[in-house]
Structures are given as structure tokens and as C-alpha cells.
Amino acid sequence: KVHEIEHSEKCNSNTSHADDERAFMGSIDCEIAIHCVDWVQETELEEAMVQFKIDTGAQANVLPLSLFKKHFESSKYLSESQVKLTGYGGGNIPVSGEVILNCKINDISVKSK
């Protein structure tokens, strides 16, 4: 979905006019798969290798409940969470709980919630 795109031939970076400046807030979905490449990173969570889609603008780390059950349910406790998550469009995202996991990416280890 594209709300607005404007092509301009103006290339003079020395001048700036308020009328020429526009900001876009929303989502842009790419429909040509060859041009759409998600940033995915192989990540070691505890001892499980998982591919995560990296979102540098996200304010939370999200792990699908099915992945938690598959790899961690027998060894980790899912604690109750008071966090309310919403998507960019404002829709609620259900939260099943919180867990702290050892996370390792490219030889860098952190505890991630």
C-alpha cells in the first residue's frame, strides 16, 4: 500500500523550501519479490538456531509462541507480562508472556527479553 509518492527533478541540495519537503508515515509493501529482501539473521537462542527478521525500528523483541513451545517450553518458564503490544497500524498483538533467553549473533552474546 502506498499513500503518496512524488517524483521530483529538483536536485539542488543547497536550497530547501517547506513546500518541497514531505514526510511519509505508513507502510509500503513490495509486490515484486525479486526486489524485496528482508533482513534475516541466523541467531542462536540458548542452543537453538533460529532465523529472525531484523527490524531496527521495533521497540520489542517478539518470539512466536509456537517457536517458544518447540524449543524452550521444557526448559524455560513463560512469565506473565503486563506489556501491551500494538502493530504500526494500531492493531493489538496478543502477548502470551515474557522470557529471558541467551541470544548470540556473530559471536556477540546478550540476554534478551
CYANA upper distance limits for C-alpha pairs under 8 A (distance plus 0.5 A):
  1 LYS  CA     27 SER  CA      7.14
  1 LYS  CA     28 ILE  CA      5.85
  1 LYS  CA     29 ASP  CA      6.14
  2 VAL  CA     26 GLY  CA      8.43
  2 VAL  CA     27 SER  CA      7.57
  2 VAL  CA     28 ILE  CA      5.99
  2 VAL  CA     29 ASP  CA      8.00
  3 HIS  CA     24 PHE  CA      8.46
  3 HIS  CA     26 GLY  CA      7.88
  4 GLU  CA     24 PHE  CA      7.84
 16 SER  CA     20 ASP  CA      7.64
 16 SER  CA     21 GLU  CA      8.11
 17 HIS  CA     21 GLU  CA      7.16
 26 GLY  CA     88 TYR  CA      8.44
 26 GLY  CA     89 GLY  CA      8.47
 30 CYS  CA     35 HIS  CA      8.07
 30 CYS  CA     36 CYS  CA      6.58
 31 GLU  CA     36 CYS  CA      8.30
 32 ILE  CA     36 CYS  CA      7.15
 33 ALA  CA     37 VAL  CA      8.18
 38 ASP  CA     53 LYS  CA      7.22
 38 ASP  CA     54 ILE  CA      8.38
 39 TRP  CA     53 LYS  CA      6.20
 39 TRP  CA     54 ILE  CA      5.99
 39 TRP  CA     55 ASP  CA      8.29
 40 VAL  CA     51 GLN  CA      6.79
 40 VAL  CA     52 PHE  CA      5.89
 40 VAL  CA     53 LYS  CA      4.85
 40 VAL  CA     54 ILE  CA      6.29
 41 GLN  CA     51 GLN  CA      5.98
 41 GLN  CA     52 PHE  CA      5.85
 41 GLN  CA     53 LYS  CA      6.96
 41 GLN  CA     54 ILE  CA      7.36
 41 GLN  CA    105 ILE  CA      8.39
 42 GLU  CA     49 MET  CA      7.19
 42 GLU  CA     50 VAL  CA      6.28
 42 GLU  CA     51 GLN  CA      4.95
 42 GLU  CA     52 PHE  CA      6.98
 42 GLU  CA    105 ILE  CA      7.70
 43 THR  CA     49 MET  CA      6.15
 43 THR  CA     50 VAL  CA      5.72
 43 THR  CA     51 GLN  CA      6.36
 43 THR  CA     52 PHE  CA      7.32
 43 THR  CA    103 CYS  CA      7.45
 43 THR  CA    104 LYS  CA      6.47
 43 THR  CA    105 ILE  CA      5.73
 44 GLU  CA     48 ALA  CA      6.05
 44 GLU  CA     49 MET  CA      5.05
 44 GLU  CA     50 VAL  CA      6.69
 44 GLU  CA    102 ASN  CA      8.46
 44 GLU  CA    103 CYS  CA      6.19
 44 GLU  CA    104 LYS  CA      5.49
 44 GLU  CA    105 ILE  CA      7.03
 45 LEU  CA     49 MET  CA      6.79
 45 LEU  CA     50 VAL  CA      7.44
 45 LEU  CA    101 LEU  CA      6.81
 45 LEU  CA    102 ASN  CA      6.15
 45 LEU  CA    103 CYS  CA      5.19
 45 LEU  CA    104 LYS  CA      7.05
 46 GLU  CA    101 LEU  CA      6.71
 46 GLU  CA    102 ASN  CA      5.55
 46 GLU  CA    103 CYS  CA      6.89
 48 ALA  CA     71 HIS  CA      7.27
 61 ASN  CA    113 LYS  CA      7.55
 63 LEU  CA     67 LEU  CA      7.33
 63 LEU  CA     68 PHE  CA      7.38
 64 PRO  CA     68 PHE  CA      7.00
 65 LEU  CA     69 LYS  CA      6.67
 65 LEU  CA     96 SER  CA      7.79
 66 SER  CA     70 LYS  CA      6.62
 67 LEU  CA     71 HIS  CA      6.68
 67 LEU  CA     72 PHE  CA      8.42
 68 PHE  CA     72 PHE  CA      5.70
 68 PHE  CA     73 GLU  CA      6.58
 69 LYS  CA     73 GLU  CA      5.14
 69 LYS  CA     74 SER  CA      8.34
 72 PHE  CA     76 LYS  CA      5.91
 73 GLU  CA     77 TYR  CA      7.33
 73 GLU  CA     78 LEU  CA      8.36
 76 LYS  CA     99 VAL  CA      7.87
 77 TYR  CA     99 VAL  CA      7.24
 78 LEU  CA     96 SER  CA      8.39
 78 LEU  CA     97 GLY  CA      6.00
 78 LEU  CA     98 GLU  CA      5.94
 78 LEU  CA     99 VAL  CA      5.80
 79 SER  CA     97 GLY  CA      5.77
 79 SER  CA     98 GLU  CA      5.63
 79 SER  CA     99 VAL  CA      6.84
 80 GLU  CA     96 SER  CA      7.91
 80 GLU  CA     97 GLY  CA      5.23
 80 GLU  CA     98 GLU  CA      6.80
 81 SER  CA     95 VAL  CA      7.82
 81 SER  CA     96 SER  CA      7.94
 81 SER  CA     97 GLY  CA      5.34
 81 SER  CA     98 GLU  CA      6.27
 83 VAL  CA     95 VAL  CA      7.92
 84 LYS  CA     92 ASN  CA      8.15
 84 LYS  CA     93 ILE  CA      8.14
 84 LYS  CA     94 PRO  CA      8.44
 84 LYS  CA     95 VAL  CA      7.72
 85 LEU  CA     92 ASN  CA      6.51
 85 LEU  CA     93 ILE  CA      5.76
 85 LEU  CA     94 PRO  CA      7.63
 85 LEU  CA     95 VAL  CA      7.68
 86 THR  CA     90 GLY  CA      5.91
 86 THR  CA     91 GLY  CA      5.81
 86 THR  CA     92 ASN  CA      4.94
 86 THR  CA     93 ILE  CA      5.86
 87 GLY  CA     91 GLY  CA      5.80
 87 GLY  CA     92 ASN  CA      6.91
 87 GLY  CA     93 ILE  CA      7.15
 98 GLU  CA    113 LYS  CA      7.25
 99 VAL  CA    113 LYS  CA      6.17
100 ILE  CA    111 LYS  CA      6.89
100 ILE  CA    112 SER  CA      5.94
100 ILE  CA    113 LYS  CA      4.81
101 LEU  CA    111 LYS  CA      6.09
101 LEU  CA    112 SER  CA      5.86
101 LEU  CA    113 LYS  CA      6.93
102 ASN  CA    109 SER  CA      7.48
102 ASN  CA    110 VAL  CA      6.43
102 ASN  CA    111 LYS  CA      5.05
102 ASN  CA    112 SER  CA      6.73
103 CYS  CA    109 SER  CA      6.09
103 CYS  CA    110 VAL  CA      5.81
103 CYS  CA    111 LYS  CA      6.32
103 CYS  CA    112 SER  CA      6.70
104 LYS  CA    108 ILE  CA      5.89
104 LYS  CA    109 SER  CA      4.78
104 LYS  CA    110 VAL  CA      6.94
105 ILE  CA    109 SER  CA      7.13
